Amino acid sequence: MEQDWDKLLRLISNPRYIGYKPALKIPINSKPTRSYTIILARYPWIVIILTVILVTISAVISTIFYDLPDFSDPQKVSGMMRNYKSEIDPTIHYVFARDMAKMVFGPTANVNLFTVTALKSMCSLEEELIALDSPCLSWSLGNSVAVFNGKSSCLNITDEDVDKMLETLLNCEGYYNDGTLHDDCWQTSQCSVPTYCAKYNIVYNIFHFLTSINFKPSEGTVKTAITVLPVYRYNDDLIEIFQKSFPDGKPVSDGISTVTSLDFEIKSDIFSDYLLEDSKYGVIAACIILLFMWLYIGSIFIVLMAVLSMFFSLIFAYFIYTVVLQIFFFPFMNMLAFVLLIAIGADDAFVYCDIWKHTKQANAQSTKESIIGKALRHGFLTMFVTSFTTAAALFANIVNPITSIRCFSIYTGIAILCNFILTVTWLPAAVSLHDICSAFLCCEEHSPIMKNLLVSTCCTGVRKISFFFTETGRIFFDKLLPWLVIKFRYLWLIMLSLFTIGGFIVVFVTPKLSLPTVNDLQLFTSSHLLETYQLKYKDRFHFENVQNKEIYGQAPVRVVFGIEANDNGDYLDPDNFGNVTFTSTFDVSTAASQEWLLNFCAQLRNQSFILTSQGVQIENCLIETFKWWMDSRVLLDTESLKVCIV
């Protein structure tokens, strides 16, 4: 077997065998290569110590003098929580209801949610599952009925209260449909609707926020209802509530009504918790890979050194990524680089150790320097092509417009190249060191240390265990696996062909891949409570319907003067917006500029795409406000520092 392997190596290295001259040939007798092989053969510890020193220096510089990676959600909104009123006010109107946390209720069976029993059920579920320290009432059908009828709690409502509410909704439905009833009728009293329709804005809220688009008061049936909680979607308290009340992300029911969806902006936080919890599976997979490496290579020492080379590659890559390239955005996606490194690093370790083993057996009389040189000569090109092609494919994604993918491509490509360098330096040194110290590592019978009875007993046990794993791996890879492949080759061809055809059908025919239908990134299964609102319920309500004519359904337009349209931010750092560059030609202090701005605002407001909103006016033109302020002749009394209007 050894002679056949040596002949194969010589045959492959013969240019006449493949018909052309090899593209890369490393002469074993060249002076630099020979000096390097001498170091690896006689002084492998020098390479190992130098590598450890370089890794330590890189780790210290990149972690002490630079910020560590932050894997918090980049979309998480902070500093936007608002204070609520200290007293319960049934007329309070959450202007930005889309930003509030919401619960979606559905019936457990074919039950109407607009009944006393169902309304009390939803109130009880809310009280049981959502424990908020807030003085404000939630927007819910139960609370709406209670407040409208002067009840202190939704648990105190009666059938008469529900019938009265339904009758009111039926009488006021037409006002809501034609736009006469809107969101500030109760505060302004400027709507041409009956008082009971505008009372506390409850009727408007039920139609617009709490019930679905298909709700008809004449039918009196509600199948889907929303409860708007008095807390913002991105409140950290919701994380604890979710983990306590909805730990598995499945609907919760009391037999009458069911919580079918949650609109909480905490998906990234929950996903991080799930990811940390599931990391144990990654550890199990890594252990299985290590076991197979041990079976194939036959030395736990070399396996551990190969794993260390992968870990060192990540450190070197992080040093180059952060310190050399000055890229400070490190997305969590970069951590997937270790997955690729395990595959490529294990493959390179298999290639080199296999070539080393057979070269050593075929050249038993050769010097160690010659054996190392031949092993590097035959393994270098294979490992280089594998690493370089993978890194090139990753670097090609630098042009990707998605920042996370671009950063992942850079970091992972660098890590793979670093792993290749360590494979031709660290790994050969580790193999050479293992060969030198094999008497102590493998407990050979002729070692002086075997004279001690205790050591001899322990070493015998270790040697038997090592032999078992090594022999098991040899039998599996050299005999069993080839026999299975060759014996059942037709079965493999048919089975894999069927898998290919099935995959083609699934991807291109049915159900086939499709583009995302929502703007929000889906992190969980489609049935998860935190996903169903975006996927299933969002467009069922008027206030979320993108076709409505509300203010928040429109695209805002902001016109800015006095700055240059220069994007000088860092394209690899989403937190770096660059600096504002002001123009030198814009001067708002001149009369001509002010007059032009006034005319511009007047013409802009007259355009057909500008929506004239009711209630609070959100369109604002600074020059018009400034003109109004100047026309009001506001003077400042410098003595009393009080504003007075003349």
C-alpha positions as CSV (number, residue, x, y, z in Angstrom):
1,M,0.0,0.0,0.0
2,E,2.8,2.4,0.9
3,Q,4.6,1.7,-2.3
4,D,1.5,2.3,-4.4
5,W,1.0,5.6,-2.6
6,D,4.6,6.7,-3.3
7,K,4.2,5.7,-7.0
8,L,1.0,7.7,-7.2
9,L,2.7,10.8,-5.7
10,R,5.5,10.5,-8.2
11,L,3.1,9.9,-11.1
12,I,1.0,13.0,-10.2
13,S,4.2,15.1,-10.0
14,N,5.3,13.9,-13.4
15,P,4.3,16.6,-16.0
16,R,3.8,14.0,-18.7
17,Y,1.0,12.4,-16.8
18,I,-1.3,15.3,-17.1
19,G,0.0,16.6,-20.4
20,Y,1.2,20.0,-19.3
21,K,3.7,21.6,-17.0
22,P,2.4,22.2,-13.5
23,A,1.3,25.8,-12.8
24,L,3.0,25.8,-9.4
25,K,6.0,23.7,-8.4
26,I,7.9,24.1,-5.2
27,P,11.5,22.9,-5.5
28,I,12.5,21.0,-2.4
29,N,16.1,21.7,-2.7
30,S,15.8,25.5,-3.0
31,K,17.6,27.3,-0.2
32,P,14.6,29.2,1.4
33,T,12.4,26.1,1.3
34,R,15.1,23.9,2.7
35,S,15.8,26.4,5.5
36,Y,12.1,26.4,6.4
37,T,11.9,22.6,6.4
38,I,14.9,22.5,8.7
39,I,13.2,24.8,11.1
40,L,10.0,22.7,11.0
41,A,11.9,19.5,11.4
42,R,14.4,20.4,14.1
43,Y,12.9,23.5,15.8
44,P,9.1,23.3,15.5
45,W,8.6,25.0,18.8
46,I,10.0,28.2,17.4
47,V,7.2,28.4,14.9
48,I,4.6,27.6,17.5
49,I,6.0,30.1,20.0
50,L,6.2,32.9,17.4
51,T,2.6,32.2,16.3
52,V,1.3,32.3,19.9
53,I,3.2,35.6,20.4
54,L,1.7,37.1,17.3
55,V,-1.8,35.9,18.2
56,T,-1.5,37.4,21.7
57,I,-0.3,40.7,20.4
58,S,-3.1,40.9,17.8
59,A,-5.7,40.0,20.4
60,V,-4.5,42.6,22.9
61,I,-4.3,45.4,20.4
62,S,-7.7,44.7,18.8
63,T,-9.5,44.2,22.2
64,I,-7.9,46.8,24.4
65,F,-7.4,49.7,22.0
66,Y,-10.6,49.1,20.0
67,D,-14.2,48.5,21.1
68,L,-15.4,44.9,21.2
69,P,-18.1,43.8,18.8
70,D,-21.6,44.8,19.8
71,F,-24.3,42.3,18.8
72,S,-27.3,44.3,20.0
73,D,-30.1,45.0,17.6
74,P,-29.2,47.9,15.3
75,Q,-32.9,48.6,14.7
76,K,-33.7,48.9,18.4
77,V,-35.1,52.3,19.2
78,S,-33.8,53.9,22.4
79,G,-34.6,57.1,24.2
80,M,-38.1,57.4,22.8
81,M,-40.2,56.3,25.7
82,R,-42.8,58.9,26.8
83,N,-44.3,59.6,30.1
84,Y,-48.0,58.9,30.6
85,K,-50.5,60.9,32.4
86,S,-50.7,60.3,36.1
87,E,-54.4,59.9,36.1
88,I,-56.6,57.5,34.0
89,D,-58.1,59.6,31.2
90,P,-60.6,57.7,29.0
91,T,-60.2,60.5,26.4
92,I,-56.4,60.0,26.0
93,H,-55.6,59.4,22.3
94,Y,-52.5,57.6,21.4
95,V,-51.6,59.6,18.2
96,F,-49.0,57.1,17.1
97,A,-51.0,53.9,17.8
98,R,-48.9,52.0,15.3
99,D,-46.0,52.4,17.7
100,M,-47.8,50.9,20.7
101,A,-47.6,47.3,21.7
102,K,-50.6,45.3,20.5
103,M,-52.3,41.9,21.2
104,V,-54.5,40.3,18.6
105,F,-57.4,38.1,19.9
106,G,-59.3,35.5,18.1
107,P,-62.0,33.0,19.1
108,T,-61.1,29.6,20.4
109,A,-64.0,28.1,18.5
110,N,-66.6,29.8,16.2
111,V,-67.4,32.3,18.9
112,N,-68.4,36.0,18.5
113,L,-65.9,38.2,20.4
114,F,-68.4,41.0,20.8
115,T,-70.3,39.3,23.6
116,V,-70.1,39.8,27.3
117,T,-68.5,36.4,27.9
118,A,-65.8,36.9,25.2
119,L,-65.1,40.5,26.2
120,K,-64.6,39.5,29.8
121,S,-62.4,36.6,28.6
122,M,-60.1,39.0,26.7
123,C,-59.9,41.3,29.7
124,S,-59.0,38.4,32.0
125,L,-56.3,37.2,29.6
126,E,-54.9,40.6,29.3
127,E,-54.8,41.1,33.1
128,E,-53.3,37.6,33.6
129,L,-50.7,37.7,30.8
130,I,-49.7,41.4,30.6
131,A,-48.6,42.9,33.9
132,L,-47.9,46.5,33.2
133,D,-47.1,49.2,35.8
134,S,-49.0,51.9,34.0
135,P,-51.9,54.1,35.2
136,C,-53.4,54.1,31.7
137,L,-56.1,51.8,30.4
138,S,-55.5,49.8,27.3
139,W,-57.5,50.2,24.2
140,S,-59.7,47.2,24.0
141,L,-63.2,46.3,23.1
142,G,-64.0,45.5,26.7
143,N,-62.6,48.8,28.1
144,S,-64.3,50.7,25.3
145,V,-67.7,49.3,26.3
146,A,-67.0,49.9,30.0
147,V,-65.9,53.5,29.6
148,F,-68.7,54.3,27.2
149,N,-71.3,53.0,29.7
150,G,-69.6,54.5,32.7
151,K,-68.3,51.3,34.2
152,S,-65.0,51.2,36.2
153,S,-63.8,47.9,34.7
154,C,-64.5,45.8,31.7
155,L,-65.2,42.9,34.0
156,N,-68.3,44.7,35.2
157,I,-70.0,45.1,31.9
158,T,-73.4,43.5,31.1
159,D,-75.4,42.4,28.1
160,E,-77.2,45.7,28.1
161,D,-73.9,47.6,27.9
162,V,-72.8,45.5,24.9
163,D,-76.2,45.9,23.1
164,K,-76.0,49.7,23.7
165,M,-72.5,49.8,22.2
166,L,-73.5,47.8,19.2
167,E,-76.5,50.1,18.6
168,T,-74.3,53.1,18.8
169,L,-71.8,51.6,16.3
170,L,-74.6,50.9,13.9
171,N,-75.9,54.4,14.1
172,C,-72.4,56.0,13.7
173,E,-71.1,53.6,11.0
174,G,-72.0,55.9,8.2
175,Y,-70.2,58.9,9.7
176,Y,-67.0,56.9,9.9
177,N,-67.3,55.5,6.4
178,D,-67.7,59.0,4.8
179,G,-64.9,60.5,6.9
180,T,-67.1,62.9,8.9
181,L,-66.1,61.0,12.1
182,H,-62.4,61.3,12.6
183,D,-59.9,61.0,15.4
184,D,-60.3,64.4,17.2
185,C,-64.1,64.9,17.1
186,W,-64.4,64.6,20.9
187,Q,-61.6,67.2,21.6
188,T,-62.5,69.8,19.0
189,S,-66.3,69.4,18.9
190,Q,-66.0,70.5,15.2
191,C,-67.5,67.4,13.7
192,S,-71.0,67.3,12.3
193,V,-71.8,64.1,14.1
194,P,-74.1,63.3,17.1
195,T,-72.5,63.6,20.5
196,Y,-72.7,59.9,21.3
197,C,-70.7,59.1,18.1
198,A,-67.9,61.4,19.2
199,K,-68.0,60.5,22.9
200,Y,-64.4,59.8,24.1
201,N,-63.6,58.9,20.4
202,I,-64.7,55.4,21.3
203,V,-66.7,54.7,18.2
204,Y,-63.9,55.9,16.0
205,N,-61.3,53.8,17.9
206,I,-63.4,50.7,17.6
207,F,-63.8,51.0,13.9
208,H,-60.3,52.3,13.2
209,F,-58.1,50.4,15.6
210,L,-59.8,47.6,17.5
211,T,-61.8,45.7,14.9
212,S,-61.0,44.4,11.5
213,I,-61.9,45.9,8.2
214,N,-64.7,43.3,7.7
215,F,-66.5,44.3,10.9
216,K,-70.2,45.2,10.3
217,P,-72.2,46.4,13.3
218,S,-75.4,45.2,11.6
219,E,-74.1,41.6,11.9
220,G,-72.7,42.2,15.4
221,T,-70.0,39.6,14.9
222,V,-66.3,40.1,15.6
223,K,-63.8,37.4,14.8
224,T,-60.6,39.4,15.2
225,A,-59.9,42.1,17.7
226,I,-56.9,44.1,18.8
227,T,-55.9,45.4,22.2
228,V,-53.6,48.4,22.2
229,L,-51.4,48.3,25.3
230,P,-50.3,51.6,27.0
231,V,-46.6,50.8,26.3
232,Y,-44.4,51.3,23.3
233,R,-43.6,48.3,21.2
234,Y,-39.9,48.6,21.9
235,N,-40.1,48.7,25.7
236,D,-37.7,46.4,27.5
237,D,-40.5,45.3,29.9
238,L,-42.1,43.4,27.1
239,I,-39.2,41.0,27.0
240,E,-39.8,39.8,30.5
241,I,-43.6,39.7,29.9
242,F,-43.1,37.6,26.7
243,Q,-40.6,35.2,28.4
244,K,-43.0,34.7,31.3
245,S,-46.4,34.5,29.6
246,F,-45.4,33.2,26.1
247,P,-42.2,31.3,26.5
248,D,-42.7,29.0,23.5
249,G,-44.2,31.7,21.2
250,K,-47.5,29.8,20.8
251,P,-51.1,31.1,21.1
252,V,-52.5,31.2,24.6
253,S,-56.2,30.5,25.3
254,D,-58.6,30.3,28.2
255,G,-61.2,28.2,26.2
256,I,-63.2,31.2,25.0
257,S,-60.7,33.7,23.4
258,T,-57.2,33.2,22.2
259,V,-54.2,35.5,22.0
260,T,-53.2,34.8,18.3
261,S,-50.5,37.4,17.7
262,L,-48.3,40.0,19.4
263,D,-47.0,43.2,17.9
264,F,-43.9,43.6,20.2
265,E,-40.7,45.1,18.8
266,I,-38.6,42.6,20.7
267,K,-37.9,40.0,18.0
268,S,-34.2,40.7,17.9
269,D,-33.9,40.3,21.7
270,I,-35.9,37.1,21.8
271,F,-34.0,35.8,18.8
272,S,-30.7,36.5,20.6
273,D,-31.9,34.5,23.6
274,Y,-33.0,31.6,21.4
275,L,-29.6,31.8,19.7
276,L,-27.8,31.6,22.9
277,E,-29.9,28.8,24.1
278,D,-29.4,26.8,20.9
279,S,-25.7,27.3,20.9
280,K,-25.4,24.0,22.7
281,Y,-26.2,22.3,19.4
282,G,-23.2,24.0,17.8
283,V,-21.0,22.7,20.6
284,I,-22.4,19.2,20.0
285,A,-21.7,19.5,16.2
286,A,-18.2,20.7,16.9
287,C,-17.5,17.8,19.2
288,I,-18.8,15.4,16.5
289,I,-16.4,17.0,14.0
290,L,-13.5,16.7,16.4
291,L,-14.4,13.0,17.0
292,F,-14.3,12.3,13.2
293,M,-11.0,14.2,12.9
294,W,-9.6,12.1,15.7
295,L,-10.8,8.9,14.0
296,Y,-9.2,9.9,10.7
297,I,-6.0,11.6,11.9
298,G,-5.4,9.3,14.8
299,S,-3.9,11.9,17.2
300,I,-5.9,14.1,19.6
301,F,-2.9,16.4,19.9
302,I,-2.9,17.2,16.2
303,V,-6.7,17.6,16.2
304,L,-6.5,20.1,19.0
305,M,-3.7,22.0,17.3
306,A,-5.8,22.1,14.1
307,V,-8.7,23.6,16.1
308,L,-6.4,26.2,17.6
309,S,-5.2,27.2,14.1
310,M,-8.9,27.9,13.3
311,F,-9.3,30.0,16.4
312,F,-6.1,31.8,15.7
313,S,-7.3,32.5,12.2
314,L,-10.3,34.3,13.6
315,I,-8.1,36.4,15.9
316,F,-5.7,37.4,13.1
317,A,-8.7,38.2,10.8
318,Y,-10.3,40.4,13.5
319,F,-7.0,42.2,13.9
320,I,-6.7,42.9,10.2
321,Y,-10.4,43.7,10.0
322,T,-10.4,46.2,12.9
323,V,-6.9,47.6,13.2
324,V,-5.5,47.4,9.6
325,L,-8.7,48.0,7.6
326,Q,-10.3,50.2,10.3
327,I,-13.7,48.6,9.9
328,F,-15.6,49.1,13.2
329,F,-18.9,47.5,12.3
330,F,-18.8,43.8,13.3
331,P,-22.2,42.2,12.6
332,F,-23.3,39.0,14.2
333,M,-23.2,37.4,10.8
334,N,-19.4,37.5,10.9
335,M,-19.5,34.8,13.6
336,L,-20.6,32.3,10.8
337,A,-17.0,32.5,9.6
338,F,-16.1,29.8,12.1
339,V,-18.5,27.4,10.4
340,L,-16.6,27.8,7.1
341,L,-13.3,27.6,8.9
342,I,-14.2,24.3,10.5
343,A,-15.0,22.8,7.1
344,I,-11.9,24.2,5.3
345,G,-9.6,23.8,8.2
346,A,-10.6,20.2,8.8
347,D,-10.2,19.5,5.1
348,D,-6.7,21.0,5.0
349,A,-5.8,19.1,8.1
350,F,-7.0,15.8,6.5
351,V,-5.0,16.6,3.3
352,Y,-1.7,17.4,5.1
353,C,-1.8,14.7,7.7
354,D,-2.7,12.1,5.1
355,I,0.1,13.2,2.8
356,W,2.5,13.3,5.8
357,K,1.6,9.8,6.9
358,H,2.0,8.2,3.5
359,T,5.1,10.2,2.6
360,K,6.7,9.1,5.9
361,Q,5.8,5.5,5.3
362,A,7.1,5.6,1.7
363,N,10.3,7.3,2.6
364,A,11.2,5.7,5.9
365,Q,15.0,6.1,5.2
366,S,14.8,9.8,4.2
367,T,15.6,12.6,6.6
368,K,12.8,14.4,8.4
369,E,13.5,17.6,6.5
370,S,13.0,15.7,3.2
371,I,9.7,14.2,4.4
372,I,8.4,17.5,5.5
373,G,9.4,19.1,2.2
374,K,7.7,16.4,0.2
375,A,4.6,16.7,2.2
376,L,4.4,20.4,1.8
377,R,5.2,20.1,-1.8
378,H,2.3,17.8,-2.6
379,G,-0.2,19.4,-0.2
380,F,0.6,23.1,-0.7
381,L,-1.1,23.5,-4.1
382,T,-4.3,21.6,-3.0
383,M,-4.7,23.6,0.1
384,F,-3.9,26.9,-1.6
385,V,-6.5,26.3,-4.4
386,T,-9.2,25.3,-1.8
387,S,-8.5,28.4,0.3
388,F,-8.0,30.9,-2.5
389,T,-11.1,30.0,-4.5
390,T,-13.3,30.1,-1.4
391,A,-11.8,33.5,-0.3
392,A,-12.2,34.9,-3.9
393,A,-15.8,33.9,-3.9
394,L,-16.3,35.7,-0.6
395,F,-14.4,38.8,-1.6
396,A,-16.7,39.0,-4.7
397,N,-19.5,39.9,-2.4
398,I,-17.8,43.2,-1.4
399,V,-19.9,44.9,-4.1
400,N,-23.1,43.7,-2.3
401,P,-25.2,46.7,-1.2
402,I,-26.1,45.0,2.1
403,T,-23.6,46.2,4.7
404,S,-23.7,43.0,6.8
405,I,-23.0,40.7,3.9
406,R,-20.2,43.0,2.7
407,C,-18.6,43.0,6.1
408,F,-19.1,39.2,6.4
409,S,-17.4,38.7,3.1
410,I,-14.4,40.7,4.0
411,Y,-13.9,39.2,7.5
412,T,-14.5,35.6,6.4
413,G,-12.3,35.9,3.3
414,I,-9.4,37.2,5.5
415,A,-10.0,34.5,8.0
416,I,-9.7,31.8,5.4
417,L,-6.5,33.2,4.0
418,C,-5.1,33.4,7.5
419,N,-6.1,29.8,8.1
420,F,-4.2,28.8,5.0
421,I,-1.1,30.5,6.2
422,L,-1.4,28.8,9.6
423,T,-2.0,25.5,7.8
424,V,1.4,25.7,6.1
425,T,3.2,27.0,9.3
426,W,1.4,26.1,12.5
427,L,0.1,22.7,11.5
428,P,3.3,21.3,10.0
429,A,5.1,22.5,13.1
430,A,2.5,20.8,15.3
431,V,2.9,17.5,13.3
432,S,6.6,17.7,13.6
433,L,6.5,18.4,17.3
434,H,4.1,15.5,17.8
435,D,6.6,13.3,15.9
436,I,9.5,14.4,18.1
437,C,7.6,14.0,21.4
438,S,5.7,10.9,20.4
439,A,7.5,8.9,23.0
440,F,5.8,11.0,25.7
441,L,2.6,11.7,23.9
442,C,1.9,8.2,22.7
443,C,3.5,6.3,25.6
444,E,5.7,4.1,23.4
445,E,6.9,0.8,24.9
446,H,10.6,1.7,24.6
447,S,10.2,5.0,26.3
448,P,12.1,5.3,29.7
449,I,9.0,6.7,31.3
450,M,7.3,3.3,30.9
451,K,9.5,1.8,33.6
452,N,7.1,3.3,36.2
453,L,4.3,0.8,36.9
454,L,1.6,3.5,37.3
455,V,2.7,5.3,34.2
456,S,2.9,2.1,32.3
457,T,-0.7,1.1,33.3
458,C,-2.1,4.5,32.4
459,C,-0.2,4.6,29.1
460,T,-1.3,1.1,28.2
461,G,-4.9,2.2,28.7
462,V,-4.4,5.4,26.6
463,R,-2.6,3.4,23.9
464,K,-5.5,0.9,23.7
465,I,-8.1,3.7,23.5
466,S,-6.1,5.5,20.8
467,F,-5.6,2.3,18.9
468,F,-9.3,1.6,19.0
469,F,-10.3,5.0,17.6
470,T,-7.5,4.9,15.1
471,E,-8.3,1.4,13.9
472,T,-12.0,2.2,13.8
473,G,-11.3,5.2,11.7
474,R,-9.0,3.3,9.4
475,I,-11.5,0.5,8.9
476,F,-14.4,3.0,8.2
477,F,-12.6,5.3,5.8
478,D,-10.3,2.8,4.1
479,K,-12.7,-0.2,3.8
480,L,-16.3,0.3,4.9
481,L,-16.9,3.7,3.2
482,P,-15.4,2.7,-0.2
483,W,-17.3,-0.6,-0.1
484,L,-20.6,1.1,0.6
485,V,-20.0,3.6,-2.3
486,I,-19.0,1.0,-4.8
487,K,-21.3,-1.8,-3.8
488,F,-24.5,0.4,-3.9
489,R,-23.3,2.9,-6.6
490,Y,-26.5,2.5,-8.6
491,L,-28.7,3.0,-5.6
492,W,-26.7,6.2,-4.7
493,L,-27.1,7.5,-8.3
494,I,-30.8,6.9,-8.3
495,M,-31.4,8.3,-4.8
496,L,-29.3,11.4,-5.3
497,S,-30.9,12.0,-8.7
498,L,-34.4,11.8,-7.1
499,F,-33.2,14.3,-4.4
500,T,-32.0,16.6,-7.1
501,I,-35.3,16.5,-9.0
502,G,-37.2,16.9,-5.8
503,G,-35.2,19.9,-4.8
504,F,-35.7,21.5,-8.3
505,I,-39.5,21.0,-7.9
506,V,-39.5,22.5,-4.4
507,V,-37.5,25.5,-5.4
508,F,-38.9,26.3,-8.9
509,V,-42.4,24.7,-9.1
510,T,-44.2,24.3,-5.8
511,P,-44.1,25.8,-3.2
512,K,-41.0,27.4,-4.8
513,L,-38.9,30.3,-3.5
514,S,-40.6,33.7,-3.3
515,L,-39.5,37.2,-2.5
516,P,-40.4,38.6,0.9
517,T,-43.9,40.1,1.2
518,V,-43.3,42.2,4.3
519,N,-40.7,44.8,5.1
520,D,-39.9,43.3,8.5
521,L,-37.2,40.6,8.7
522,Q,-38.7,37.2,9.6
523,L,-36.7,35.5,12.4
524,F,-39.1,32.8,13.5
525,T,-41.6,30.4,12.0
526,S,-44.7,31.8,10.4
527,S,-46.8,30.5,13.3
528,H,-44.8,32.3,16.0
529,L,-46.7,34.9,18.0
530,L,-44.1,37.6,17.1
531,E,-44.4,36.9,13.4
532,T,-48.1,36.4,12.7
533,Y,-48.9,40.1,13.1
534,Q,-46.7,41.1,10.2
535,L,-47.5,38.1,8.1
536,K,-51.2,37.7,8.7
537,Y,-53.0,40.4,10.7
538,K,-51.4,43.7,9.9
539,D,-53.4,44.6,6.8
540,R,-56.7,43.5,8.4
541,F,-57.2,46.8,10.3
542,H,-57.9,50.3,9.0
543,F,-55.0,52.0,10.8
544,E,-52.5,49.6,9.3
545,N,-53.9,49.6,5.9
546,V,-51.4,51.2,3.5
547,Q,-54.3,52.4,1.3
548,N,-55.9,54.6,3.9
549,K,-55.7,58.4,3.8
550,E,-54.4,59.0,7.2
551,I,-51.4,61.2,7.9
552,Y,-49.2,58.4,8.9
553,G,-50.1,56.5,5.8
554,Q,-48.4,59.1,3.6
555,A,-44.7,59.5,2.7
556,P,-43.2,62.6,4.4
557,V,-41.4,65.1,2.2
558,R,-38.6,67.2,3.7
559,V,-36.9,69.9,1.6
560,V,-33.5,71.0,3.0
561,F,-31.6,74.0,1.8
562,G,-28.0,75.1,2.4
563,I,-26.1,71.7,2.3
564,E,-24.4,69.9,-0.4
565,A,-25.6,66.4,-1.5
566,N,-22.4,64.6,-0.4
567,D,-22.5,61.2,1.2
568,N,-19.2,61.1,3.0
569,G,-20.2,58.4,5.6
570,D,-18.6,55.0,6.0
571,Y,-20.3,52.5,3.7
572,L,-19.1,49.7,6.0
573,D,-20.4,51.2,9.2
574,P,-24.2,51.9,9.3
575,D,-23.7,54.1,12.4
576,N,-21.3,56.5,10.6
577,F,-23.5,59.0,8.8
578,G,-20.6,61.3,7.8
579,N,-20.5,65.1,8.2
580,V,-22.7,67.8,6.9
581,T,-21.1,69.9,4.2
582,F,-22.7,73.4,4.0
583,T,-22.8,75.4,0.9
584,S,-21.2,78.8,0.7
585,T,-23.8,80.3,-1.8
586,F,-26.9,79.9,0.3
587,D,-27.7,83.0,2.5
588,V,-31.2,83.1,4.1
589,S,-30.6,86.5,5.5
590,T,-31.0,88.3,2.2
591,A,-34.5,89.7,1.3
592,A,-34.3,88.0,-2.1
593,S,-33.7,84.5,-0.5
594,Q,-36.6,85.0,2.0
595,E,-39.0,86.1,-0.7
596,W,-38.0,83.1,-2.9
597,L,-38.5,80.7,0.0
598,L,-42.0,82.1,0.7
599,N,-43.0,81.7,-2.9
600,F,-41.6,78.1,-2.9
601,C,-43.6,77.1,0.2
602,A,-46.8,78.6,-1.2
603,Q,-46.3,76.8,-4.5
604,L,-45.4,73.5,-2.8
605,R,-48.5,73.5,-0.6
606,N,-50.7,73.9,-3.7
607,Q,-49.4,70.8,-5.3
608,S,-51.8,67.8,-5.7
609,F,-49.6,65.4,-3.9
610,I,-49.6,67.4,-0.6
611,L,-52.2,66.1,1.8
612,T,-54.1,68.7,3.9
613,S,-54.5,67.0,7.3
614,Q,-57.2,67.6,9.8
615,G,-56.5,68.4,13.4
616,V,-52.8,69.0,14.2
617,Q,-51.1,70.4,11.1
618,I,-47.8,68.6,10.5
619,E,-46.6,70.5,7.5
620,N,-44.4,73.4,8.5
621,C,-42.4,76.0,6.6
622,L,-39.8,77.8,8.6
623,I,-39.9,81.0,6.6
624,E,-43.7,81.3,7.0
625,T,-43.4,80.9,10.7
626,F,-40.6,83.4,10.8
627,K,-42.7,85.9,8.8
628,W,-45.7,85.4,11.1
629,W,-43.4,86.0,14.2
630,M,-42.0,89.2,12.7
631,D,-45.5,90.4,11.7
632,S,-46.8,89.9,15.3
633,R,-44.2,92.5,16.5
634,V,-42.9,90.5,19.4
635,L,-40.6,92.6,21.5
636,L,-38.3,91.6,24.4
637,D,-38.4,93.5,27.6
638,T,-34.7,93.3,28.6
639,E,-35.4,94.7,32.0
640,S,-37.9,92.1,33.2
641,L,-36.9,89.5,30.7
642,K,-40.6,88.9,29.9
643,V,-42.1,88.6,26.5
644,C,-44.7,91.2,25.7
645,I,-46.8,91.7,22.5
646,V,-47.3,95.3,21.4
